[in-house]
Amino acid sequence: MENKPKKPTPAIKQNHGRHQDPVARRSNFDEVALGFGLEEAVTEAARCLRKGGQIYMGELHPFKQYSGTKARFETEEGTSVVECYTHNSSDFIHAAERAGMRVRTLNEYFDEGDRSSIPRILAITFAKADMQ
C-alpha cells in the first residue's frame, strides 16, 4: 500500500470577535454578549482544535428562553440582565456540523433534578471530526 502525502490543511483566519472599550466594560456585563455569535464561536473553536479535540457548550436552555428567562448577574447596583439571543437546539448542532464537528454528548439539566419541569441548561460536547 502506497503512502500518499496528506494535503495541507488550509489556514483559517483567526476571528478576534467584537470588543467593548475597556473603560466602558468596567461598569457592565455587555462584553459577555458582544463576544462571538454562535457561528463565530463554533468556527473559531473548530479552528483551534486538533482532530478529535472537544469543546463543551453550556447554554440557558432554549425552552427557558422561549418563556422569557434571561441570564442575570447581581452587581452592587442591582440585577444586571444580559442581552441574549435565542437559538434552537438544532442551531447548535448545525453550526457545529458546518464547522466540521460532530455531537459527542447532549444533556439537559433541570432545576432540583425535576425532569417534569422545563430544563434549565442545554449542554453539548462537540468533537472535531477527522476530515480527510
N, C-alpha and C positions, 0 to 999 in steps of 0.2 A: 504494500500500500504506500503510495507516494504522499509525502508531507507537503501540502500546499501552503505557501505563505499566507498568513492571515491578512486580510485587508485592514489598513489602519482605520481606527475609529475616528470619524470626523470630529473636529473640535466644535464644541458648543459654547457659544459666548456666555460668560457669567452674567447673571442678572442681579444687580445690586438693589433692586426694589426702590420703593419711594421712601423718602426720609422727611422728617419734620425738623425744623430749626431747633437746635439744642436748647436755646433759651425758652422757646415755647413749650417744649415737651417736659420741662421741669414741673409744670403745673397741671398736666393732664395725662390721660392714657391713650390719646389719639394715635400715637405711633404704633400701638398694637394693631389697630385697624388699618393703618397705612401700609404696613409691610407688603407681603405678596398676596395677590389674589390666588385662588385655588389652582388655576392652570400654571401660574408662575411658580408657586411653591412646589408643586409636584414636578414640574420640568426641571427646576433648579436642584431638587433632591436627586432626581434621576441622573442629572449631570455629574453630581458629586459622588454617587455611589459606584462601587465596583459591581460587577456581575454577581448576583446573589445577595448583594447588600440589601439591608432592610431599613424601612422608615416606619415610624409609628405616628398615626394621626389620631388625635382625640378631639372631638368637637361636641359642642352642645348639640344634642340630637335634633335632627330636622323636625321631628314631631313636636318637641318643646318650642322650637322657633315658630312653627305654624300657629301655635296657641298664643304667641306674643311674648314668650320669655326671651330675655336677652342677658348677656354676661354683665355682671355688676361687680364693682370694686368699692370697698369702703375706704374713704380718704378722710383727712382731718376736716375737710369742708363738707363731708356728707357722702352720699352714694353717687358714684360715677358710673353711668351706663355706657357701655361700649357699643359703637355702631357695628352692626353685624350684617352679614349677607347670608341669606338662607340658600343652602344647597340641598338638593335631594340626595339621598344616599347613593343613587346611581351616578350622580355628578362626580363624586369622589372616585368611583371605580372607573368611569370612562376617562377621566383626566389622567389617572394612573396608567391605564392601558395605552393612551396616546403617547405617554412619555416612556413606554417600554417597560412598565412594571406590571406585576400581577398581584392579586389579593392572596395573602397567606392566611390571615385571620380576620374575622369580623365579629365584634362583640357589642352588645348593648348593655349598659349598666343602669340600674334602677335605683331610685331613692329608697333607702332602707330595705333593699332587696325585694321590693314589692313588684313582682313581674306582672301583676294585673293593672299596673299604672303605666303612664307614658314613660318610656325610657328617658333618662337624663343625658347620658353620654353615648355617642357612637364612636367606637374605637376600631380602627382598621390598621393592620400591618400589611405593608406592601413590600415586595422584593423585586429588585431589578432583574428582569428576565435575561436569560442567556440569548443574546441576539447574534445570530450567525448568518 
